[in-house]
Each structure stands twice: as C-alpha cells, then as structure tokens.
Amino acid sequence: MENFHIAIIQSSSATSVITIGLVNAGVLSFKNIVGIIFGSNIGTTITAQLVAFKLTTFAPVFIILGFVLSLVRSRYSIFGKAVFYFGFVFFSLNLIAASLEPLQQNEALISLLAQPQNPLYAILFGCLFTAAVQSSSVTTGLAIIFTQQGLLGLENAVPIIMVANIGTTATAMLVVFNMDIAAKKTALCHFLFNVGGVLLFLPILMIWGHKLNSLHMDPAIELAYVHLIFNVVTSLIFIIGINPFVRFIDAILGEGKMDFIRLSIPVYEPEKPFETVKKELDDSLNSLFEFLQEIYNQVILSIETNYPSVFDAAEKRIEYVNYAEKEYIRYFSQIVASVTKEDESSELIDIIGQFDYLFQIEDSIEDLFNTKKVMIDAYIDPHADILFLVRTLSIETLEMFEDIHRGLESAEEDTSIKQRSRDVQESLSKANRELLILMTDNERRDAGALINFITYSQRLKDKLVNFHKAKVG
C-alpha cells in the first residue's frame, strides 16, 4: 500500500515530509513509519519505467484527467492534484527532451558525458542536483532522457540515479529542526537508509560497472531496470534487518521522552460479535478519558510554565485526538449500519453519545490550550497571583477527572462527583470575581488574557458532569 501511494505522488521527498509531519503530530509512531520509508523509493521507480519506455507522451492525458478529477464531487477528487502534477512532470520532461535534441550534434559534449568517468564524481553531482531540485524522479527522468539521446553513458548515469535518493533527504533534514525526537528519528532513518543503499552497491559498481555497456539492450531501458533492481534489493535488505536498524536509530537519538502511546482505535470487522465490539469500545472509552486527563494536565503546565517542550507535547496530543475523532466517526458510521437488533442498537447509540461527550471535553481542553497560544503571541507572562489561581482551579478539576476515572473502572456511580462539581463551581466563581477586579488595572494584561480561561474551565466542568451522567445512566 505504501508503494502505491508513492507511485501516485511520485515523490519520496513529499512522502518523507508528510510522514515526518504525521509522526510529529502523533498520528504515527516512529516504528510504524520505517516500512513506509523503505517502500517510498520503490514507488518512485515508476517514473524511470515510464520515461524509459517512452510513455511520457501520455502526459497530456494525465493532466486533463487530474484536472477533471479535481472538479468532480466524489471521494476520488482527492487524487486530482496528484494526477495533474504527475502528468505535468512528464510533460516537462518531454519539453526538456525536445530542447536537448540539438546537443546530439555536439561531439565535444558527447565525448565528455558518454566516456566513463570516476563514479564518485557522478555520485557528488547526483546528490547536489537532486538536493537542488528536490525530486529524485526528476533526476532519474533526466538521466534516462540523456541516455536515450546518447548524451550520457551508462557508467556515468547509474551512479547518478543511485544517489538521487540521498539528495531528496535534504528536505526531510531541514523540516525537523523544530520538531520532536520522533520526527528527527524519522528523518535520520530516511537519510541512513538511502546512504546505506548506495554504500551496499558502490563496490559492485566500482568493480563491474564497466560491463554495463556490454549488455545488448536499449541503454535507457537497461538504466530503468538497474534503478528498479537497486531500490527493490536495498529495501528488501533493510526490511530483513529492520529490527536492528530501528534499535540503531534509537541508540543514536534515544527513545524520545515526548513520545506517547497511541490509542487503540477499533477496526471494523463485520463478523465480530456485538459483545466483543462493546467490550472494545468500553476499553477505548476509558483509555481516551485517561488520555484527555493527561492532555489537560499538560495544557495547565504549559500555562504555568514557559517550557516549549511542554507546550509542543500538549499540541501534539491535541492534534492526535483530533485525528482519532475522525477515525472513531468513520468506525461508528460502519458499525451502526451493521447492528440490526434493537437492544444492541440502543446500547451502541449510548456508547457513541459517551464518546461524543469526550470529544466535547477535548474541545474545551483545546480552547484552554489556545488561551496559552494567545498569551505566547502577545508576549504575556502571568503574575504569581494569576498562576496561583490557575493552579488552585486546575487541582480541583484534575481531582474531578480522577473521581470520574475511578467511577469508570468500578462501573458504579460515584456520589462524590456532585460534591466535587460544587467545589469546582465555587472555585470558578471565586476566580472569575478576582480576575474581574484585576482587570480594572490597565497594567494587568494577564488578567484580561485569562478571563477566557474561566469560561472554558466552566464549559469543561459541565461537560465532565454530562459525561459522568451519560456513563452511569
């Protein structure tokens, strides 16, 4: 599946950047994406095959198809831009090929490019050129076009296409500077994988590279086959050694303190009994609630402190819950259609309602997080009295989380929730009065910035109570 996706977008650079973004957002863990990195180079070999067999003449068809797909209102419209740019790349290669035809008469240039050179020079050139254009597909396509027209010899072209993958890692290495350790590990994995592949094949190229021209085959097609074999064999070797490779990356950069365990989102299976489905959803409900409590605690810490790592960790988890919400909605849309018994349908609707309350709780936590973001943008640091107010209110809210969590584990109504709710409400009212008094002082910008904190905390408290009532009900 990973290879199919890269074959569509024809860019291992784009794939690596997207993957790093998903890891940084918490959607994927580092260990989940290693296989995607290995498969990305195989997907880009489609470019070489199409160019070698002169199928790029169909570029206008892809451009038109992509344009039409982007206009059609269907689930396939998401592929519109990818198909359009896929065709546009090959259309550009066709234009380049046409403009290079006069160079076939330049004997001095042909003598320079066609004669065997030191492979290390070709490797250096391939790295620099690909890093500049940020597309191994473009580098490979141009190398094949030059070979088709007799401007480039195989002994010089093979090293260029081998190291094209290394050049594309420049993008990934640049985007991870402000990301967490898991994203940095992903970029390093991409770089070491591509460098390792070249190092594995370099001795073979140095020893037997001069025999490439002795094969009775179209040089361009031969180059495309070499590109395919190189990427497939490299990926297979690294897949076999994937566990020690992951351990090696972990040894260099560590496990990543800011990483977190992902939620176990149920997968729709039509044959699964409803009791099993219900048990999985109950477990997921408890895990999600506990996860929300962790996010709330980090959001409060980000308000009380100025540590970027705490702020980034909270942001990652919020983005991950937003992703998880979409996955749960998709799962519920599938499971609802398969439940036919009235009592099971009623139970399922109750459970879905409980999840809805949890995602409403997450919305309020995200609102609190955005309060901190506003303070950062406005360069506002809360004074000690405001921090004390926030800490007092957050402690009682966290205790309310704990009370509800204990009720989830015991599956019994906790009568202390009502009293806890009254205590939180009393603290909210007191904090609101104190903030209003502080806001009369024009110098206290922190009081004005945190007035919404009280409003969002009020909503969070109400949603926690509603969730508790829905669960025990």
Long-range contacts (C-beta under 8 A, 24 or more apart in sequence): 2-35, 2-36, 2-39, 2-40, 2-43, 3-39, 3-42, 3-43, 4-43, 5-43, 6-39, 6-40, 6-42, 6-43, 6-44, 7-43, 7-44, 7-46, 8-43, 8-79, 8-82, 8-83, 8-86, 9-82, 9-86, 10-43, 10-44, 10-46, 10-47, 10-86, 10-89, 10-137, 11-44, 11-135, 11-136, 11-137, 11-168, 12-40, 12-41, 12-43, 12-44, 12-136, 12-165, 12-168, 13-134, 13-135, 13-136, 13-168, 13-171, 13-172, 15-40, 15-43, 16-40, 16-168, 16-169, 16-171, 16-172, 16-186, 16-187, 16-190, 17-171, 17-172, 17-175, 19-186, 20-172, 20-175, 20-176, 20-179, 20-183, 20-186, 20-187, 21-175, 21-183, 23-182, 23-183, 23-186, 24-176, 24-179, 24-180, 24-182, 24-183, 24-316, 25-316, 25-319, 25-320, 25-323, 26-260, 26-262, 26-316, 26-317, 26-319, 26-320, 26-323, 27-319, 27-320, 27-323, 29-182, 29-259, 29-262, 30-182, 30-185, 30-186, 30-189, 30-246, 30-249, 30-256, 30-259, 31-246, 33-186, 33-189, 34-189, 34-242, 34-245, 34-246, 35-239, 35-242, 37-186, 37-189, 37-190, 37-193, 38-193, 38-235, 38-238, 38-239, 38-242, 39-235, 41-136, 41-165, 41-194, 41-197, 41-231, 41-234, 41-235, 42-231, 42-232, 42-235, 44-136, 44-137, 44-140, 44-231, 45-224, 45-227, 45-228, 45-231, 45-232, 47-89, 47-137, 47-140, 47-141, 48-140, 48-141, 48-144, 48-161, 48-223, 48-224, 48-227, 48-228, 49-224, 49-228, 50-90, 51-90, 51-93, 51-140, 51-141, 51-144, 51-145, 51-220, 51-224, 52-144, 52-148, 52-218, 52-220, 52-221, 52-223, 52-224, 53-221, 53-224, 54-148, 56-90, 56-91, 56-93, 56-94, 56-141, 57-94, 58-87, 58-90, 59-87, 59-88, 59-90, 59-91, 59-93, 59-94, 60-87, 60-91, 61-87, 62-86, 62-87, 62-88, 62-90, 63-87, 63-88, 63-91, 89-135, 89-137, 89-138, 89-141, 90-141, 93-138, 93-141, 93-142, 93-145, 96-142, 96-145, 97-145, 97-148, 97-149, 100-145, 100-146, 100-149, 100-151, 101-149, 103-149, 103-151, 104-149, 104-150, 104-151, 109-151, 110-150, 110-151, 113-146, 113-151, 113-152, 113-153, 113-156, 114-150, 114-151, 114-152, 114-153, 114-156, 115-153, 116-153, 116-155, 116-156, 116-209, 116-210, 117-155, 117-156, 119-155, 119-158, 119-159, 119-202, 119-205, 119-206, 119-209, 120-159, 122-156, 122-157, 122-158, 122-159, 122-160, 122-163, 123-159, 123-160, 123-162, 123-163, 123-198, 123-202, 125-160, 126-159, 126-160, 126-161, 126-162, 126-163, 126-164, 126-166, 126-167, 127-163, 127-166, 127-167, 128-167, 129-160, 129-167, 130-163, 130-164, 130-165, 130-166, 130-167, 130-168, 131-167, 131-168, 131-170, 132-167, 134-167, 134-168, 134-170, 134-171, 135-168, 136-164, 136-165, 136-167, 136-168, 139-164, 139-167, 140-164, 140-227, 143-223, 144-220, 144-223, 144-224, 145-220, 147-219, 147-220, 147-223, 148-219, 148-220, 153-213, 154-212, 154-213, 154-219, 154-222, 154-223, 155-209, 155-210, 155-212, 155-213, 157-223, 158-205, 158-209, 158-212, 158-223, 158-226, 159-205, 161-223, 161-226, 161-227, 161-230, 162-197, 162-198, 162-201, 162-205, 162-230, 163-198, 165-194, 165-197, 165-198, 165-231, 166-191, 166-194, 166-195, 166-198, 168-194, 169-194, 180-256, 180-258, 180-259, 180-312, 180-313, 180-316, 181-253, 181-254, 181-255, 181-256, 181-257, 181-258, 181-259, 182-256, 182-258, 182-259, 184-253, 185-249, 185-250, 185-253, 185-256, 188-249, 188-252, 188-253, 189-245, 189-249, 192-245, 192-249, 193-234, 193-238, 193-245, 196-234, 196-238, 197-230, 197-231, 197-234, 197-238, 200-234, 200-237, 201-230, 201-234, 258-309, 258-312, 258-313, 258-316, 260-294, 260-313, 260-316, 260-317, 260-320, 262-320, 263-287, 263-288, 263-291, 263-320, 263-324, 265-324, 265-327, 265-328, 265-331, 266-331, 267-331, 268-331, 268-334, 268-335, 268-338, 270-338, 274-339, 274-341, 274-344, 274-347, 274-348, 277-335, 277-348, 278-347, 278-348, 278-351, 281-351, 281-355, 282-351, 285-351, 285-354, 285-355, 285-358, 285-408, 285-471, 286-405, 286-408, 286-409, 288-321, 288-324, 288-355, 288-358, 289-358, 289-401, 289-404, 289-405, 289-408, 289-467, 290-405, 291-317, 291-321, 292-321, 292-358, 292-361, 292-362, 292-365, 292-401, 293-398, 293-401, 293-402, 293-405, 295-321, 295-362, 295-365, 296-365, 296-368, 296-394, 296-397, 296-398, 296-401, 296-460, 297-394, 297-398, 299-365, 299-368, 299-369, 299-372, 300-368, 300-390, 300-391, 300-394, 300-398, 302-369, 302-372, 303-368, 303-371, 303-372, 303-375, 303-382, 303-390, 303-453, 304-382, 304-387, 304-390, 304-391, 306-381, 311-372, 311-376, 314-369, 315-369, 318-362, 318-365, 318-366, 318-369, 321-359, 321-362, 322-362, 322-366, 325-359, 325-362, 328-355, 328-359, 350-470, 350-473, 353-470, 354-467, 354-470, 354-471, 357-463, 357-466, 357-467, 357-470, 358-467, 360-463, 360-466, 361-460, 361-463, 361-464, 361-467, 364-456, 364-457, 364-459, 364-460, 364-463, 365-460, 367-452, 367-456, 367-459, 368-453, 368-456, 368-457, 368-460, 371-449, 371-450, 371-452, 371-453, 371-456, 374-449, 375-446, 375-449, 375-450, 378-445, 378-449, 380-445, 380-446, 380-449, 381-446, 382-446, 382-449, 382-450, 383-444, 383-446, 385-434, 385-438, 386-435, 386-438, 386-446, 386-447, 386-450, 389-431, 389-434, 389-435, 390-450, 390-453, 392-427, 392-431, 393-424, 393-427, 393-428, 393-431, 393-457, 396-420, 396-423, 396-424, 396-427, 397-424, 397-457, 397-460, 397-461, 397-464, 400-424, 400-461, 400-464, 401-464, 404-464, 404-467, 404-468, 404-471, 407-468, 407-471, 407-472, 408-471, 412-472, 413-472, 414-468, 417-465, 417-468, 421-461, 421-464, 421-465, 424-461, 425-461, 428-454, 428-457, 428-458, 428-461
